[in-house]
Amino acid sequence: MAATHSSPVRLSDTQHLAAEAAAKPSAKPIGDNSFNIAAHGLRGIASLMVFFAHLLGGTAEHVYASNAAYVDGITPFWNFGTFGVCLFFVISGFVILPSAIRYSPTEFAARRFMRLYPLFFAFSVLFILLNATTNLYPETNNLTSVLAGLTFLNLLARTEQLTPNAWSLTFEVWFYVFMAAFVFLAVRRPSKLGLAALSLLAALFIARYPIALYFLAGGLIRLAHDRYEWVSRGHHRLAESAALAACVFLSTRGHYDYHWSDFQNAEVPLLVAATALYFCLAVSRNSLTALLLGNRLLRYFGTVSYSLYLVHPYTYFLSRAAFSHAHLFTANVAVSMGAFIVVTGAITWILTHFANRTLELWPYEFVYHQKIYRSTAQPSAARLWLALNTKRSAWLRG
């Protein structure tokens, strides 16, 4: 459910809760209000955006490339769909801070591992086996690429990630490393020198990969959300709608790789700013987004979003190959694409649901005996931060 901050939490209570969590790192966590209806629903929307981007863009590139009307017609939707990855990064920055504060660095890493790795590893192994057989991606068909991909070191090794879409998971993992290090050096073992070094490394990372600005925006929005009542409560639906319209318009204008050269186009920094503004307004408990995305269907897609993200490239390739072999991509683009979307969507949903239950949810819930998504009203990330280190975090209270 949406986060609430209207009732003050006594500092002594949060100190007691933080001490209890530190004393029992493996016990059920004290939690926070990190579950957010809008953020969860947007996670599902983002996964669907990427899914349809691949269906439309993939067929425009490999099936109907000579059909200029089709290519031109779907290009804005293709661009908008790929923007879903950027939305994922903002969401990640928003939701990961409470977890980094709540758990010790060791348990935080262990929980992140169980949350991401089983599903990632299964599809990476599938990719390795298929690629070894077909050699469709020869640049990753070697031991260096395989080891770098499986350990999320492909950015350092300058190799490609393995299973399709997993390139963004490498960024996610490095975001987690920076966030955990920041919490450790700012709160658990405060060190000005350590923070300075970490800030330099983070700046270098952003300088190399500007797309990380989305993750940074999500983290800052989390702090503002937990500190300021006007942010968490919200009632700015007109501004929220305008910011969303700006995001949609700007994201459809082009496909961006987020190199600094892209920022010479004024639309790119405007898109980053509009996304941050929209998300900040959307995650408030009275937002229009929370109202629209709180239904069971979108909550379901939010829950299966990670599985859908990794499953659908395979179902897309399989369906496209089957349709091409059966000559079902005809001159009647509307009928052909309609059938293709329905068939691919059905296969994808079945396999996504199975992967979500067996490879995503089950390993984590088996180890930690708790659900991944929990909607309980408990101390906010900022208040828990203050409880962990009141004096050194006085700047949060103003």
C-alpha positions as CSV (number, residue, x, y, z in Angstrom):
1,M,0.0,0.0,0.0
2,A,1.1,3.6,-0.3
3,A,3.5,5.0,2.2
4,T,2.2,7.1,5.1
5,H,4.1,9.6,7.2
6,S,1.5,11.5,9.1
7,S,2.1,9.8,12.5
8,P,5.4,10.8,14.1
9,V,7.7,8.0,15.2
10,R,9.6,8.5,18.4
11,L,13.3,8.4,18.1
12,S,13.6,6.0,20.9
13,D,11.3,3.5,19.2
14,T,13.3,3.6,15.9
15,Q,16.5,3.3,17.8
16,H,15.2,0.2,19.5
17,L,14.0,-1.2,16.2
18,A,17.3,-0.5,14.5
19,A,19.2,-2.1,17.3
20,E,17.0,-5.2,17.2
21,A,17.5,-5.5,13.4
22,A,21.3,-5.2,13.8
23,A,21.3,-7.8,16.6
24,K,19.2,-10.2,14.4
25,P,20.4,-9.7,10.9
26,S,18.8,-12.9,9.6
27,A,15.5,-12.5,11.3
28,K,12.5,-11.1,9.6
29,P,13.3,-7.4,8.9
30,I,11.7,-4.6,10.8
31,G,10.9,-3.3,7.3
32,D,9.9,0.0,6.1
33,N,7.2,1.5,3.8
34,S,9.3,0.7,0.8
35,F,6.4,-0.9,-1.0
36,N,4.8,1.8,-3.0
37,I,1.7,1.2,-5.2
38,A,2.8,3.6,-7.9
39,A,6.4,2.4,-8.1
40,H,5.2,-1.3,-8.2
41,G,2.7,-0.6,-10.9
42,L,5.2,1.4,-12.9
43,R,7.6,-1.5,-12.7
44,G,4.9,-3.6,-14.5
45,I,4.3,-0.8,-17.0
46,A,8.0,-0.5,-17.7
47,S,8.3,-4.3,-18.4
48,L,5.4,-4.1,-20.8
49,M,6.9,-1.1,-22.5
50,V,10.1,-3.1,-23.2
51,F,8.1,-6.2,-24.3
52,F,6.1,-4.3,-26.9
53,A,9.2,-2.3,-28.0
54,H,10.8,-5.6,-28.9
55,L,7.8,-6.9,-30.7
56,L,7.3,-3.8,-32.8
57,G,10.9,-2.8,-33.2
58,G,12.1,-6.3,-33.9
59,T,9.6,-6.9,-36.7
60,A,10.3,-3.5,-38.1
61,E,14.0,-4.4,-38.2
62,H,13.8,-8.0,-39.3
63,V,10.4,-8.6,-41.0
64,Y,9.0,-5.4,-42.4
65,A,12.2,-3.5,-42.9
66,S,11.2,-2.7,-46.5
67,N,7.8,-1.4,-45.4
68,A,8.5,2.3,-44.8
69,A,5.0,3.1,-43.6
70,Y,5.2,0.4,-40.9
71,V,8.7,1.4,-39.8
72,D,7.8,5.1,-39.6
73,G,4.5,4.3,-37.9
74,I,5.9,2.2,-35.1
75,T,9.1,4.2,-34.5
76,P,7.6,6.5,-31.8
77,F,6.2,3.5,-30.0
78,W,9.5,1.7,-30.3
79,N,11.4,4.7,-28.8
80,F,8.9,5.0,-26.0
81,G,9.2,1.3,-25.2
82,T,12.9,1.4,-24.9
83,F,12.5,4.2,-22.4
84,G,11.1,1.6,-20.1
85,V,14.6,0.6,-19.1
86,C,15.3,4.2,-17.9
87,L,12.1,4.0,-15.8
88,F,13.4,0.7,-14.3
89,F,16.5,2.5,-13.2
90,V,14.6,5.3,-11.4
91,I,12.4,2.7,-9.7
92,S,15.5,0.8,-8.6
93,G,17.1,3.9,-7.1
94,F,13.9,4.6,-5.2
95,V,13.2,1.2,-3.7
96,I,16.8,0.0,-3.0
97,L,17.8,2.6,-0.4
98,P,15.5,1.3,2.4
99,S,16.9,-2.2,1.9
100,A,20.5,-0.9,2.0
101,I,19.8,0.9,5.3
102,R,17.8,-1.9,6.9
103,Y,20.3,-4.7,6.3
104,S,24.0,-5.1,7.1
105,P,26.2,-5.0,3.9
106,T,26.6,-8.8,4.0
107,E,22.9,-9.5,4.3
108,F,22.0,-6.8,1.8
109,A,24.4,-8.5,-0.7
110,A,23.0,-11.9,0.1
111,R,19.4,-10.8,-0.4
112,R,20.1,-9.0,-3.6
113,F,21.9,-12.2,-4.8
114,M,18.9,-14.4,-4.0
115,R,16.6,-11.8,-5.5
116,L,18.3,-11.5,-8.9
117,Y,20.7,-14.3,-9.5
118,P,18.7,-17.5,-9.7
119,L,16.6,-16.3,-12.6
120,F,19.5,-14.5,-14.3
121,F,21.7,-17.6,-14.0
122,A,19.1,-19.9,-15.5
123,F,18.6,-17.7,-18.5
124,S,22.3,-17.1,-18.8
125,V,23.0,-20.8,-18.9
126,L,20.3,-21.2,-21.5
127,F,21.9,-18.5,-23.6
128,I,25.3,-20.0,-23.3
129,L,24.1,-23.4,-24.5
130,L,22.1,-22.0,-27.4
131,N,25.0,-19.7,-28.4
132,A,27.5,-22.5,-28.2
133,T,25.3,-24.5,-30.6
134,T,24.4,-21.7,-33.0
135,N,27.2,-19.2,-32.6
136,L,24.7,-16.4,-33.4
137,Y,26.7,-14.1,-31.1
138,P,30.3,-15.0,-31.6
139,E,31.6,-12.1,-29.6
140,T,30.2,-13.7,-26.4
141,N,31.1,-17.3,-27.3
142,N,34.3,-17.4,-25.3
143,L,35.3,-18.0,-21.7
144,T,36.2,-14.4,-20.9
145,S,32.8,-13.1,-22.0
146,V,31.0,-15.9,-20.2
147,L,32.8,-15.4,-16.9
148,A,32.5,-11.6,-17.1
149,G,28.8,-11.9,-17.8
150,L,28.0,-14.3,-15.0
151,T,29.9,-12.1,-12.5
152,F,28.5,-8.8,-13.8
153,L,32.1,-7.7,-14.6
154,N,31.4,-7.2,-18.3
155,L,31.6,-3.4,-18.0
156,L,35.2,-3.8,-16.7
157,A,36.0,-6.5,-19.2
158,R,34.4,-4.5,-22.0
159,T,32.4,-7.5,-23.1
160,E,28.7,-7.9,-23.8
161,Q,26.3,-9.3,-21.3
162,L,24.9,-12.8,-22.1
163,T,21.2,-13.3,-22.0
164,P,19.2,-10.6,-23.8
165,N,18.3,-7.6,-21.7
166,A,20.8,-8.5,-19.0
167,W,23.0,-5.6,-19.9
168,S,20.8,-3.5,-17.6
169,L,21.2,-6.0,-14.7
170,T,24.9,-5.3,-14.7
171,F,24.1,-1.6,-14.2
172,E,21.7,-2.6,-11.4
173,V,24.3,-4.6,-9.6
174,W,26.8,-1.8,-9.7
175,F,24.1,0.6,-8.5
176,Y,23.6,-1.7,-5.5
177,V,27.3,-1.6,-4.8
178,F,27.4,2.1,-4.8
179,M,24.3,2.4,-2.6
180,A,25.5,-0.1,-0.1
181,A,28.9,1.6,0.1
182,F,27.3,5.0,0.5
183,V,25.1,3.8,3.5
184,F,28.1,2.0,5.0
185,L,30.4,5.1,4.8
186,A,27.7,7.6,5.7
187,V,26.0,5.8,8.6
188,R,27.4,2.5,9.7
189,R,31.2,3.4,9.7
190,P,31.2,7.1,8.9
191,S,34.3,8.2,7.0
192,K,34.7,11.6,5.3
193,L,37.7,10.3,3.4
194,G,35.7,7.2,2.3
195,L,32.8,9.2,1.2
196,A,35.1,11.5,-0.8
197,A,36.6,8.5,-2.5
198,L,33.2,7.0,-3.1
199,S,31.9,10.3,-4.5
200,L,34.8,10.4,-6.9
201,L,34.2,6.8,-8.1
202,A,30.4,7.5,-8.5
203,A,31.2,10.7,-10.5
204,L,33.5,8.7,-12.7
205,F,30.9,6.0,-13.2
206,I,28.3,8.6,-14.2
207,A,30.8,10.4,-16.4
208,R,31.3,7.0,-18.2
209,Y,27.7,5.9,-18.1
210,P,25.3,8.9,-17.9
211,I,22.3,6.6,-17.9
212,A,23.1,6.2,-14.2
213,L,21.6,9.6,-13.6
214,Y,18.2,7.9,-13.6
215,F,19.3,5.7,-10.6
216,L,20.7,8.7,-8.8
217,A,17.4,10.5,-9.3
218,G,15.5,7.6,-7.8
219,G,17.6,7.6,-4.7
220,L,17.3,11.3,-4.2
221,I,13.5,11.1,-4.7
222,R,13.4,8.4,-2.0
223,L,15.1,10.7,0.5
224,A,12.7,13.5,-0.3
225,H,9.7,11.2,-0.2
226,D,10.6,10.0,3.3
227,R,11.6,13.4,4.6
228,Y,9.0,15.8,3.3
229,E,5.3,15.4,4.0
230,W,4.3,17.4,0.9
231,V,6.2,14.9,-1.3
232,S,4.9,11.7,0.3
233,R,1.4,13.0,0.7
234,G,1.2,14.7,-2.7
235,H,-1.9,16.2,-4.4
236,H,-0.3,17.6,-7.5
237,R,-2.2,15.7,-10.1
238,L,-2.1,18.5,-12.7
239,A,1.7,18.8,-12.5
240,E,2.0,15.0,-12.4
241,S,-0.1,14.7,-15.6
242,A,2.0,17.5,-17.3
243,A,5.3,15.8,-16.3
244,L,4.0,12.4,-17.6
245,A,2.9,14.0,-20.9
246,A,6.4,15.5,-21.2
247,C,8.0,12.1,-20.6
248,V,5.8,10.5,-23.2
249,F,6.4,13.2,-25.8
250,L,10.2,13.4,-25.3
251,S,10.8,9.7,-25.1
252,T,9.0,9.1,-28.4
253,R,11.2,11.6,-30.2
254,G,14.3,9.4,-30.5
255,H,16.3,6.4,-29.3
256,Y,19.1,7.4,-27.0
257,D,22.2,5.5,-26.0
258,Y,22.9,8.0,-23.2
259,H,26.4,9.0,-24.3
260,W,27.3,12.6,-23.3
261,S,27.1,13.4,-27.0
262,D,23.3,12.7,-26.8
263,F,23.0,15.5,-24.2
264,Q,23.9,18.0,-26.8
265,N,20.3,17.4,-27.9
266,A,18.3,19.5,-25.4
267,E,15.5,16.9,-25.4
268,V,17.7,14.4,-23.5
269,P,18.4,16.4,-20.3
270,L,14.8,17.6,-20.4
271,L,13.7,13.9,-20.6
272,V,15.8,13.0,-17.5
273,A,14.4,16.0,-15.6
274,A,10.8,15.3,-16.7
275,T,11.2,11.7,-15.7
276,A,12.5,12.6,-12.2
277,L,9.7,15.2,-11.7
278,Y,7.0,12.8,-12.8
279,F,8.3,9.9,-10.7
280,C,8.6,12.2,-7.6
281,L,5.0,13.2,-8.0
282,A,3.8,9.7,-9.0
283,V,5.0,7.9,-5.8
284,S,3.1,10.2,-3.5
285,R,0.2,8.4,-1.9
286,N,-2.5,10.7,-3.4
287,S,-1.1,10.6,-6.9
288,L,-3.1,9.9,-10.0
289,T,-0.6,7.2,-10.9
290,A,-1.2,5.4,-7.6
291,L,-4.9,5.6,-8.2
292,L,-4.7,4.2,-11.7
293,L,-2.1,1.5,-11.1
294,G,-3.4,0.1,-7.9
295,N,-5.6,-2.6,-9.6
296,R,-4.8,-6.3,-9.4
297,L,-3.8,-6.6,-13.0
298,L,-1.0,-4.0,-12.8
299,R,0.1,-5.2,-9.4
300,Y,0.5,-8.6,-11.0
301,F,2.6,-7.3,-13.8
302,G,4.7,-5.4,-11.3
303,T,5.3,-8.7,-9.5
304,V,6.3,-10.6,-12.6
305,S,8.1,-7.7,-14.3
306,Y,11.6,-9.1,-13.7
307,S,10.7,-12.5,-15.1
308,L,8.9,-10.9,-18.1
309,Y,11.9,-8.8,-18.8
310,L,14.2,-11.8,-19.1
311,V,11.7,-14.3,-20.6
312,H,10.2,-12.3,-23.4
313,P,13.3,-12.1,-25.7
314,Y,13.2,-15.9,-26.0
315,T,9.5,-16.1,-26.7
316,Y,9.8,-13.3,-29.2
317,F,12.6,-15.0,-31.1
318,L,10.7,-18.3,-31.0
319,S,7.4,-16.8,-32.2
320,R,9.1,-14.7,-34.9
321,A,10.9,-17.7,-36.2
322,A,7.7,-19.8,-36.3
323,F,5.7,-17.1,-38.0
324,S,8.4,-16.5,-40.6
325,H,8.8,-20.3,-41.3
326,A,5.0,-20.6,-41.7
327,H,4.8,-17.5,-43.9
328,L,2.4,-15.8,-41.5
329,F,4.0,-12.4,-41.9
330,T,2.0,-11.2,-44.9
331,A,1.4,-8.0,-46.8
332,N,-1.6,-7.4,-44.5
333,V,0.5,-6.0,-41.7
334,A,-2.3,-5.3,-39.3
335,V,-3.7,-8.8,-39.3
336,S,-0.2,-10.4,-39.2
337,M,1.0,-8.3,-36.4
338,G,-2.2,-8.7,-34.5
339,A,-1.9,-12.5,-34.6
340,F,1.8,-12.3,-33.8
341,I,1.2,-10.1,-30.7
342,V,-1.6,-12.4,-29.4
343,V,0.4,-15.6,-29.9
344,T,3.6,-14.2,-28.5
345,G,1.8,-12.6,-25.6
346,A,0.1,-15.8,-24.6
347,I,3.3,-17.9,-24.8
348,T,5.2,-15.2,-22.9
349,W,2.6,-14.9,-20.1
350,I,2.6,-18.7,-19.5
351,L,6.4,-18.9,-19.4
352,T,6.7,-15.7,-17.4
353,H,4.3,-16.9,-14.8
354,F,6.2,-20.2,-14.4
355,A,9.6,-18.5,-14.3
356,N,8.4,-16.0,-11.7
357,R,7.1,-18.7,-9.4
358,T,9.9,-21.1,-9.7
359,L,13.1,-19.1,-10.4
360,E,12.3,-15.7,-9.1
361,L,10.0,-15.9,-6.0
362,W,10.7,-19.5,-4.7
363,P,14.4,-19.2,-4.1
364,Y,14.1,-16.0,-2.1
365,E,11.1,-17.1,-0.2
366,F,12.6,-20.5,0.6
367,V,15.8,-19.0,2.0
368,Y,14.2,-16.0,3.9
369,H,10.7,-17.3,4.6
370,Q,9.1,-14.1,3.5
371,K,7.6,-12.6,0.4
372,I,9.6,-10.3,-1.8
373,Y,6.9,-7.6,-2.0
374,R,5.5,-6.7,1.4
375,S,3.1,-3.8,1.9
376,T,3.3,-2.9,5.6
377,A,3.2,0.5,7.2
378,Q,6.5,0.7,9.1
379,P,9.3,3.3,9.7
380,S,10.5,5.1,6.7
381,A,14.0,4.8,5.3
382,A,14.9,8.3,6.4
383,R,13.7,7.7,10.0
384,L,15.4,4.4,10.2
385,W,18.6,6.1,8.9
386,L,18.2,8.7,11.7
387,A,17.7,5.9,14.3
388,L,20.9,4.2,13.2
389,N,23.0,7.4,13.6
390,T,21.2,10.4,14.9
391,K,24.0,12.9,15.2
392,R,25.7,12.2,12.0
393,S,22.4,12.2,10.1
394,A,21.2,15.5,11.6
395,W,21.3,17.1,8.2
396,L,18.4,14.9,7.1
397,R,16.2,16.6,9.7
398,G,17.2,20.1,8.7
